[in-house]
Amino acid sequence: MYYVYSTLASDQNYAVWTKTPDGLQVKTKDIFIKGGGQLPSSNGYDLVTPLGVVTRVNDDDIAELEANYTFQVHKKNGFIRIEQVREDVEKVVSNDMQLPDESQGAPLTEQHIEKLPKQKGLSVKVMEGEE
């Protein structure tokens, strides 16, 4: 059993492709890796914002993930990490994993919005919902 740690904001389905006897590539399955790093929890009661999340993966799937190009890119860029022992997510992420910035899919914060260039004559107003 393996554990895949992710700092990506979105869930990922990594496709596994198999070549048919005719030479066609056919998608045989997806391997799901949970995302949600840097996003507030969705339970509505608290605003816990995890730095990363962990997904348990079996031995067969880990070999297929390691062969997946997109997974390799995410791992190389420090957004994915594989461990054989489950650890506290915050500890694993804080060691040496990358947190995506807003250009790589991280959610915008008030600080990001304040830094955006303002167009002359354009004003932005935050709208509040009706009660």
Summary of the structure (lengths in Angstrom):
residues: 131
radius of gyration: 18.9
end to end distance: 48.4
largest distance: 62.8
contacts: 296
relative contact order: 0.23
helix: 25%
strand: 24%
